[in-house]
């Protein structure tokens, strides 16, 4: 049956189609905008971790302890940021602090600490342990380190400021009503989490900037980024701390130092037999030696020798050695109390014998014990300076020789003592398998250049040998040697009718002879006027503090003129 059409269907207007498409476009576009529009993050991030956070250099540096009115800082923090030399002594359960003129002992859980052995009373413990960490009370430390601190409101953060630090003040001045824009962000973006809220008129500290943002810190220590538009910068102040630590006045030598060691093994020399030593202004007798692991010191000093030296207008720097025994050294130097015992003895000897200085000759030490030697020197210098003593220490050239070189912390020692004396010998030692100079001039100068990279020239004294070695090389290949004084060398040359010739390689006069009878070759590199004058010239060339010769016993009268550095008429102040 045919379908009957009663009305005709009207087609849709094109405007309806366009409108529908436009509406769909708006819907899609608004959805994209809602999805991608950078609304400010509402996520909050905790700024400080733990209780009593330490705020230092713009970041958290661990946590402190607050007990009553006392703030305790981790020892690790003090070591890292203010004093890597501060140390813990296990035997006495004490923290040891040293300055130029103070030695401070802080026993654990004690209401008393000691400054140069004088007790200081407190109403709180100065040092305590908690959770396997050591903590020091901050207030006593303010006298020794250039910092100040404050406890911040709300967070109880400890803000540590160091001397010379710049503090930039600022204030929120834009009266922005949108609190989301007045939040401190973890990055220079509103989409980053925030750490805290600020308000109009609030005081801040500016610590940095990034693009159109400042990195600011609130008075409670919490920090973050905020747009520069909301911040007005104020004045900048510099933390200025004054420490009234008087430096000890130590007698000095006018002009270059010309020292010679007096080797005393069992008894002192007959001073009547010691010839004039023109140019010498310091004598260092080897009087004091470590005797046992408890710190007792063997004493060979002589008042008669002292009177003779004073009449000659020589300064006397008593030498203290560790007996060149590595195990004995470890036992005696590892504990604070034993180190203090040695220091007290040396101070006592310095008063009895009217010494002008102390010369440390510490040799043959296990490399791992090097810091113990440095700590001993660190603790000794304040006392010796207080007593008016010049402090010097003997060192070797830099080398890989463990017990004879590696243990010296030369850069640290240079900052502690008045002088370092480099024993510029032995290039070829007594049992060397190869004959050679005790200290050829090129070897000395090359090693000296390396040493001067870590030790200032005005603190360095060049040690020179007054002895040489007569080498015997047998045809079988065996090599031996014996040490000769300058006088004995001249005698040997004369007896064997040998005339030395200049050796370019060593910079010294050299002689050798062959003995058919003994089937041996004898070789000798001379320490004579030529060699010693060249060594003195090296000291002058590098503007060193002077020269030191080992030892007076090996010299003849020609040595002193050759080593003269313009010290002929120099006396102590």
C-alpha positions as CSV (number, residue, x, y, z in Angstrom):
1,X,0.0,0.0,0.0
2,X,1.4,3.3,-0.9
3,X,2.7,5.7,1.9
4,X,0.7,8.9,2.1
5,X,2.9,12.1,2.8
6,X,0.7,14.5,4.8
7,X,3.5,17.3,5.3
8,X,7.0,18.1,3.9
9,X,10.0,17.8,6.3
10,X,11.9,21.1,6.6
11,X,15.7,20.9,6.4
12,X,17.9,22.3,9.4
13,X,19.2,25.8,9.0
14,X,22.9,26.2,8.4
15,X,23.1,28.6,11.3
16,X,22.0,25.8,13.7
17,X,24.8,23.7,12.3
18,X,27.4,26.5,12.7
19,X,26.2,27.3,16.2
20,X,26.4,23.7,17.2
21,X,29.9,23.4,16.0
22,X,30.9,26.6,17.7
23,X,29.4,25.4,21.0
24,X,31.3,22.2,20.7
25,X,34.5,24.1,20.0
26,X,33.9,26.2,23.1
27,X,33.3,23.2,25.2
28,X,36.4,21.5,24.1
29,X,38.5,24.7,24.4
30,X,37.2,25.4,27.9
31,X,37.9,21.9,28.9
32,X,41.5,22.2,27.7
33,X,41.9,25.6,29.5
34,X,40.5,24.1,32.7
35,X,42.9,21.2,32.4
36,X,46.0,23.2,31.5
37,X,45.5,26.6,33.3
38,X,48.4,27.1,35.8
39,X,46.5,27.4,39.0
40,X,48.6,27.9,42.2
41,X,49.5,24.7,43.9
42,X,47.8,24.1,47.2
43,X,50.3,21.4,48.3
44,X,52.3,22.3,51.4
45,X,55.8,20.9,51.9
46,X,57.5,20.6,55.3
47,X,60.6,22.8,55.3
48,X,62.6,21.7,58.4
49,X,63.2,18.1,59.4
50,X,63.3,17.1,63.1
51,X,63.5,19.1,66.2
52,X,65.7,22.2,66.7
53,X,67.0,22.3,63.1
54,X,70.3,24.1,62.5
55,X,70.1,26.8,59.9
56,X,73.5,27.6,58.3
57,X,74.5,29.1,55.0
58,X,70.9,29.0,53.8
59,X,70.1,25.4,54.5
60,X,69.5,22.9,57.3
61,X,72.7,21.5,58.6
62,X,71.5,18.8,61.0
63,X,69.8,19.3,64.4
64,X,70.7,20.7,67.7
65,X,69.7,20.0,71.3
66,X,68.0,22.5,73.6
67,X,68.1,21.8,77.3
68,X,66.9,24.7,79.5
69,X,68.7,27.8,78.3
70,X,71.6,25.8,76.7
71,X,71.9,25.0,73.1
72,X,74.2,22.1,72.1
73,X,75.6,21.7,68.6
74,X,76.8,18.4,67.1
75,X,80.6,18.1,67.1
76,X,80.5,17.1,63.5
77,X,78.9,20.5,62.6
78,X,81.7,22.4,64.4
79,X,84.4,20.3,62.7
80,X,83.0,20.7,59.3
81,X,82.2,24.4,59.3
82,X,84.5,26.1,61.9
83,X,87.4,23.9,63.1
84,X,88.5,20.6,61.5
85,X,91.2,20.4,64.2
86,X,88.8,20.1,67.1
87,X,89.3,16.6,68.4
88,X,87.9,14.0,70.8
89,X,90.3,12.4,73.3
90,X,89.0,9.0,74.2
91,X,91.0,8.3,77.3
92,X,89.9,11.5,79.1
93,X,86.5,11.5,77.4
94,X,87.1,15.2,76.5
95,X,86.8,17.5,73.5
96,X,90.0,19.4,72.8
97,X,90.0,22.9,71.3
98,X,93.2,24.8,70.4
99,X,93.7,28.4,69.4
100,X,96.8,30.5,68.9
101,X,97.1,31.0,72.6
102,X,94.6,28.6,74.3
103,X,94.3,24.9,74.9
104,X,90.7,24.1,76.0
105,X,89.7,20.7,77.5
106,X,85.9,20.0,77.7
107,X,85.3,16.8,79.7
108,X,82.0,15.0,79.0
109,X,79.0,15.7,81.4
110,X,81.1,18.0,83.5
111,X,80.2,21.4,84.9
112,X,83.9,22.4,84.6
113,X,86.1,22.9,81.6
114,X,89.8,23.9,81.4
115,X,91.5,26.7,79.6
116,X,95.3,26.4,79.7
117,X,94.7,24.0,82.6
118,X,92.8,26.7,84.5
119,X,89.2,25.5,85.5
120,X,86.2,27.4,84.3
121,X,82.9,26.7,86.2
122,X,79.5,26.5,84.5
123,X,76.0,25.8,85.6
124,X,75.5,23.3,82.7
125,X,77.5,20.5,81.1
126,X,79.6,21.8,78.3
127,X,79.9,18.5,76.4
128,X,77.5,15.6,76.2
129,X,76.7,12.5,74.2
130,X,73.3,11.5,72.8
131,X,72.3,8.9,70.2
132,X,76.0,8.1,69.4
133,X,76.6,11.8,68.6
134,X,78.7,14.3,70.5
135,X,77.3,17.7,71.3
136,X,79.0,20.9,72.5
137,X,77.3,23.8,74.3
138,X,77.4,26.8,72.1
139,X,77.9,29.6,74.6
140,X,81.5,28.6,75.6
141,X,82.4,28.2,71.9
142,X,81.6,31.8,71.1
143,X,84.9,32.9,72.7
144,X,86.9,30.7,70.2
145,X,85.0,30.7,66.9
146,X,83.7,33.6,64.8
147,X,79.9,33.0,64.8
148,X,76.7,34.0,66.6
149,X,73.4,32.2,66.9
150,X,69.7,32.8,67.7
151,X,66.8,30.6,68.4
152,X,64.0,31.4,66.0
153,X,60.3,31.7,67.0
154,X,57.7,29.0,66.1
155,X,60.2,26.5,64.6
156,X,62.9,26.6,67.4
157,X,65.5,26.6,64.6
158,X,69.0,27.6,65.6
159,X,70.2,30.2,63.1
160,X,74.0,30.2,63.0
161,X,75.6,33.3,61.4
162,X,79.3,33.5,60.7
163,X,81.6,36.5,60.8
164,X,81.5,38.6,57.5
165,X,78.1,37.2,56.4
166,X,75.8,39.7,54.7
167,X,72.2,39.9,55.8
168,X,69.7,41.5,53.3
169,X,66.6,42.8,55.0
170,X,63.2,43.2,53.1
171,X,59.5,43.6,53.8
172,X,56.2,42.5,52.1
173,X,54.7,45.8,51.0
174,X,52.2,44.8,48.3
175,X,48.8,44.5,49.8
176,X,47.8,41.4,47.7
177,X,44.6,39.9,48.9
178,X,45.1,36.6,47.2
179,X,46.9,34.5,49.9
180,X,48.0,31.9,47.4
181,X,50.3,34.5,45.8
182,X,51.7,35.4,49.3
183,X,53.0,31.9,49.8
184,X,56.7,30.9,49.8
185,X,57.3,28.3,47.0
186,X,59.9,25.6,46.7
187,X,60.7,26.9,43.2
188,X,60.2,30.0,41.2
189,X,56.7,29.0,40.1
190,X,53.2,29.2,41.6
191,X,52.7,25.5,40.6
192,X,55.4,24.4,43.0
193,X,54.5,23.4,46.6
194,X,54.6,26.1,49.3
195,X,56.4,26.1,52.6
196,X,54.8,28.9,54.5
197,X,52.5,32.0,54.3
198,X,53.6,35.6,54.5
199,X,51.5,38.7,55.1
200,X,51.6,42.4,54.1
201,X,54.1,44.3,56.2
202,X,56.0,41.1,57.3
203,X,59.8,41.4,57.7
204,X,62.0,39.0,55.6
205,X,65.5,38.3,54.6
206,X,66.5,38.0,50.9
207,X,69.0,35.2,50.2
208,X,68.9,34.9,46.5
209,X,66.8,35.4,43.3
210,X,65.6,33.5,40.3
211,X,64.0,35.2,37.3
212,X,61.2,37.4,38.6
213,X,61.3,35.8,42.1
214,X,63.2,36.4,45.3
215,X,64.3,33.6,47.5
216,X,63.4,34.9,51.0
217,X,63.5,33.7,54.6
218,X,61.0,34.4,57.3
219,X,62.0,35.3,60.8
220,X,61.0,31.8,61.8
221,X,63.7,30.4,59.5
222,X,61.3,29.0,56.8
223,X,62.3,30.1,53.3
224,X,61.0,30.0,49.7
225,X,60.4,31.9,46.5
226,X,58.0,34.8,46.1
227,X,57.5,37.2,43.3
228,X,59.6,40.4,43.5
229,X,56.5,42.5,43.0
230,X,55.5,41.8,46.6
231,X,58.9,42.6,48.2
232,X,60.7,45.8,48.9
233,X,64.4,45.4,49.7
234,X,65.8,47.1,52.8
235,X,69.3,47.6,54.2
236,X,72.1,45.1,54.1
237,X,74.1,44.5,57.3
238,X,77.3,42.5,57.8
239,X,77.8,40.2,60.7
240,X,80.9,41.6,62.5
241,X,82.3,39.7,65.5
242,X,85.3,40.8,67.6
243,X,87.5,38.3,69.4
244,X,89.9,39.8,71.8
245,X,92.5,37.1,71.8
246,X,95.9,38.5,72.6
247,X,98.7,37.0,70.7
248,X,101.8,36.0,72.6
249,X,104.8,38.1,71.9
250,X,107.6,35.7,70.8
251,X,111.2,36.9,70.6
252,X,112.4,37.1,67.1
253,X,115.8,36.9,65.4
254,X,117.0,40.1,63.6
255,X,117.8,39.0,60.1
256,X,118.3,35.5,58.7
257,X,118.5,32.5,61.1
258,X,121.8,30.7,61.1
259,X,121.3,27.7,63.4
260,X,123.6,24.7,64.1
261,X,122.6,21.6,66.0
262,X,124.8,20.4,68.9
263,X,124.5,16.6,68.9
264,X,124.5,15.5,72.6
265,X,124.2,11.8,73.0
266,X,125.6,11.1,76.5
267,X,127.2,14.3,77.7
268,X,127.7,17.9,76.7
269,X,130.8,19.0,74.8
270,X,133.7,20.8,76.5
271,X,132.7,24.4,75.5
272,X,136.3,25.5,75.9
273,X,137.1,23.4,72.8
274,X,134.3,24.8,70.6
275,X,135.8,27.3,68.2
276,X,134.3,30.6,67.3
277,X,131.3,30.2,64.9
278,X,131.0,33.5,63.1
279,X,127.5,34.1,61.8
280,X,125.8,31.5,64.0
281,X,123.0,33.0,66.1
282,X,121.1,29.9,67.3
283,X,122.4,26.7,68.8
284,X,120.0,23.7,69.2
285,X,121.4,21.1,71.5
286,X,119.8,17.6,71.3
287,X,119.0,17.5,75.0
288,X,115.5,16.1,75.4
289,X,114.2,12.7,74.3
290,X,111.0,10.7,74.8
291,X,111.9,8.0,77.4
292,X,108.7,5.9,77.8
293,X,105.1,5.5,76.7
294,X,103.9,7.5,79.7
295,X,105.5,10.6,78.4
296,X,108.6,10.8,80.6
297,X,111.4,12.9,79.0
298,X,115.1,12.1,79.2
299,X,117.1,15.3,80.0
300,X,120.7,15.9,79.1
301,X,120.7,19.7,79.5
302,X,123.6,21.6,81.0
303,X,123.5,24.9,82.8
304,X,127.2,25.4,82.0
305,X,126.5,25.0,78.3
306,X,123.7,27.6,78.7
307,X,126.0,30.1,80.3
308,X,128.6,29.6,77.6
309,X,126.0,30.0,74.8
310,X,124.6,33.2,76.5
311,X,128.1,34.7,76.7
312,X,128.5,34.0,73.0
313,X,125.1,35.7,72.5
314,X,123.5,32.6,70.9
315,X,119.9,31.8,71.3
316,X,119.3,28.3,72.6
317,X,116.5,26.2,71.1
318,X,116.4,22.9,73.0
319,X,115.7,20.0,70.8
320,X,113.1,17.4,71.7
321,X,113.0,14.1,69.8
322,X,110.6,11.1,69.9
323,X,113.6,8.7,70.1
324,X,112.7,7.8,66.5
325,X,110.7,4.9,67.8
326,X,107.3,4.5,66.0
327,X,105.6,2.3,68.6
328,X,106.8,4.4,71.5
329,X,105.6,7.5,69.7
330,X,102.1,6.0,69.1
331,X,101.7,5.1,72.8
332,X,102.9,8.5,74.1
333,X,101.2,10.8,71.6
334,X,97.8,9.2,71.3
335,X,96.3,10.6,74.6
336,X,95.7,14.2,75.6
337,X,96.9,13.7,79.2
338,X,100.2,12.2,78.1
339,X,100.8,14.9,75.5
340,X,100.1,17.5,78.3
341,X,102.6,15.8,80.5
342,X,105.3,16.1,77.8
343,X,104.5,19.7,77.3
344,X,104.6,20.5,81.0
345,X,108.1,18.9,81.3
346,X,109.4,20.8,78.3
347,X,108.0,24.1,79.8
348,X,109.7,23.2,83.1
349,X,113.0,22.6,81.3
350,X,112.7,25.8,79.4
351,X,112.5,27.7,82.6
352,X,115.4,25.9,84.3
353,X,117.7,26.3,81.4
354,X,116.5,29.7,80.2
355,X,115.7,28.5,76.7
356,X,114.8,30.8,73.9
357,X,113.0,28.2,71.9
358,X,112.1,24.5,71.4
359,X,112.9,22.5,68.3
360,X,110.8,19.4,67.6
361,X,112.7,16.6,65.9
362,X,110.0,14.0,65.4
363,X,111.0,11.2,62.9
364,X,110.2,7.6,62.0
365,X,106.5,7.8,62.7
366,X,103.8,5.5,61.4
367,X,101.9,7.4,58.7
368,X,98.5,6.9,60.4
369,X,100.0,8.6,63.5
370,X,100.8,11.8,61.6
371,X,97.7,13.6,63.0
372,X,98.8,12.7,66.5
373,X,102.0,14.6,65.9
374,X,100.2,17.6,64.5
375,X,97.8,17.6,67.5
376,X,100.7,17.5,69.9
377,X,102.3,20.5,68.2
378,X,98.9,22.2,68.1
379,X,98.5,21.8,71.9
380,X,102.1,22.7,72.7
381,X,102.5,25.9,70.7
382,X,100.1,28.1,72.8
383,X,101.9,27.2,76.0
384,X,105.4,27.7,74.5
385,X,104.4,31.0,73.0
386,X,102.9,32.1,76.3
387,X,106.3,31.3,77.8
388,X,108.0,33.4,75.1
389,X,109.6,30.5,73.3
390,X,110.2,30.3,69.6
391,X,108.8,27.0,68.2
392,X,110.4,25.2,65.3
393,X,110.0,21.7,63.8
394,X,112.2,19.6,61.7
395,X,110.7,18.0,58.6
396,X,111.9,16.2,55.5
397,X,111.3,16.9,51.8
398,X,108.0,15.5,50.4
399,X,108.4,11.9,49.3
400,X,106.6,8.6,49.4
401,X,108.7,7.3,52.3
402,X,106.1,6.3,54.8
403,X,107.6,6.6,58.3
404,X,110.1,9.3,57.3
405,X,108.0,11.6,55.2
406,X,104.3,10.8,54.6
407,X,103.3,11.3,58.2
408,X,104.2,15.1,58.2
409,X,101.1,17.3,57.7
410,X,103.4,20.1,56.4
411,X,100.7,22.6,55.5
412,X,99.0,22.3,59.0
413,X,102.4,22.4,60.8
414,X,103.4,25.5,58.9
415,X,100.3,27.3,60.3
416,X,101.2,26.3,63.9
417,X,104.9,26.7,64.4
418,X,107.2,29.7,63.9
419,X,109.6,27.8,61.6
420,X,109.9,24.5,59.8
421,X,113.4,23.3,59.3
422,X,113.7,21.0,56.2
423,X,116.4,18.4,56.6
424,X,117.6,18.7,53.0
425,X,119.5,15.4,53.2
426,X,119.9,12.4,52.7
427,X,119.6,11.9,48.9
428,X,121.8,8.9,49.4
429,X,121.7,7.5,52.9
430,X,124.3,5.5,54.7
431,X,123.1,2.1,53.6
432,X,122.1,3.1,50.1
433,X,122.9,0.4,47.5
434,X,124.3,3.1,45.2
435,X,127.0,5.6,45.9
436,X,126.1,9.3,45.6
437,X,126.0,12.7,47.2
438,X,124.4,13.3,50.6
439,X,122.5,16.1,49.0
440,X,123.3,17.2,45.4
441,X,122.4,20.8,44.7
442,X,119.9,20.1,41.9
443,X,118.2,17.5,44.1
444,X,117.9,20.1,46.9
445,X,116.6,22.8,44.7
446,X,114.0,20.7,42.9
447,X,112.6,19.3,46.2
448,X,112.7,22.8,47.7
449,X,110.4,24.1,45.0
450,X,107.9,21.4,45.7
451,X,108.0,22.1,49.4
452,X,107.4,25.8,48.9
453,X,104.1,25.0,47.3
454,X,102.8,24.1,50.8
455,X,105.2,25.9,53.2
456,X,105.7,29.7,53.1
457,X,109.3,30.7,52.4
458,X,109.5,33.1,55.4
459,X,108.7,30.1,57.7
460,X,111.2,27.7,56.1
461,X,114.8,27.1,57.2
462,X,117.1,25.1,54.9
463,X,118.9,22.3,56.7
464,X,122.4,21.6,55.3
465,X,124.8,18.7,56.0
466,X,128.2,19.4,57.3
467,X,129.2,15.8,56.8
468,X,129.8,13.7,53.7
469,X,130.1,10.0,53.0
470,X,133.1,8.1,51.8
471,X,131.8,5.4,49.6
472,X,133.5,2.0,49.0
473,X,132.5,0.1,45.9
474,X,134.1,-3.3,45.8
475,X,134.7,-5.0,42.5
476,X,132.3,-7.7,43.8
477,X,129.5,-5.0,43.7
478,X,129.2,-4.5,47.4
479,X,128.7,-0.9,48.4
480,X,129.3,0.6,51.9
481,X,129.9,4.0,53.3
482,X,131.0,5.9,56.4
483,X,130.3,9.5,57.4
484,X,133.2,12.0,57.6
485,X,133.5,15.4,59.1
486,X,134.9,18.3,57.0
487,X,138.2,18.0,58.7
488,X,138.4,14.2,58.2
489,X,137.7,14.7,54.4
490,X,140.6,17.1,54.0
491,X,142.8,14.6,55.9
492,X,141.7,11.7,53.6
493,X,142.4,13.8,50.5
494,X,145.8,14.7,51.7
495,X,146.7,11.1,52.8
496,X,145.7,9.7,49.4
497,X,147.1,12.6,47.4
498,X,143.8,13.2,45.7
499,X,142.7,16.5,44.1
500,X,138.9,16.9,43.9
501,X,137.4,18.0,40.6
502,X,134.1,19.9,40.0
503,X,131.2,17.6,39.3
504,X,128.6,19.4,37.2
505,X,125.8,16.9,37.9
506,X,125.9,17.3,41.7
507,X,127.2,20.9,41.8
508,X,129.9,19.8,44.2
509,X,133.6,18.9,44.2
510,X,134.2,15.2,43.7
511,X,137.0,12.8,44.2
512,X,137.7,9.1,43.7
513,X,140.5,6.6,43.8
514,X,140.9,2.9,43.0
515,X,142.8,0.6,45.3
516,X,144.3,-2.4,43.6
517,X,145.1,-3.9,46.9
518,X,141.5,-3.7,48.2
519,X,140.0,-4.1,44.7
520,X,137.7,-1.2,45.6
521,X,136.8,2.2,44.3
522,X,136.5,5.0,46.8
523,X,134.1,7.9,46.0
524,X,133.3,11.1,47.8
525,X,131.2,14.2,47.1
526,X,132.6,17.0,49.2
527,X,130.8,19.2,51.6
528,X,133.3,22.1,51.5
529,X,133.3,25.9,51.2
530,X,132.0,25.6,47.6
531,X,129.1,23.3,48.5
532,X,128.1,25.2,51.6
533,X,128.2,28.5,49.9
534,X,125.9,27.2,47.2
535,X,123.5,26.0,49.8
536,X,123.5,29.4,51.4
537,X,122.9,30.9,48.0
538,X,119.8,28.7,47.6
539,X,118.4,30.0,50.9
540,X,119.0,33.5,49.7
541,X,117.6,32.9,46.2
542,X,114.2,31.7,47.6
543,X,114.2,34.2,50.4
544,X,114.1,31.6,53.1
545,X,114.1,32.3,56.8
546,X,117.7,31.0,57.1
547,X,119.9,27.9,57.3
548,X,120.5,25.1,59.9
549,X,123.5,22.8,59.8
550,X,123.9,19.2,61.1
551,X,125.9,19.2,63.1
552,X,128.4,21.5,64.7
553,X,130.7,18.5,65.4
554,X,131.3,17.9,61.6
555,X,132.3,21.5,60.8
556,X,135.6,23.2,60.5
557,X,136.0,26.9,60.7
558,X,135.6,27.4,56.9
559,X,131.9,26.2,57.2
560,X,130.7,29.3,59.1
561,X,132.0,31.8,56.6
562,X,130.5,29.8,53.7
563,X,127.1,29.6,55.4
564,X,127.0,33.2,56.4
565,X,123.8,34.9,55.4
566,X,124.8,38.3,56.8
567,X,124.4,37.1,60.3
568,X,127.9,37.8,61.6
569,X,126.8,40.5,64.0
570,X,123.2,39.4,64.6
571,X,122.1,38.8,68.2
572,X,118.7,38.1,69.8
573,X,116.3,40.8,70.8
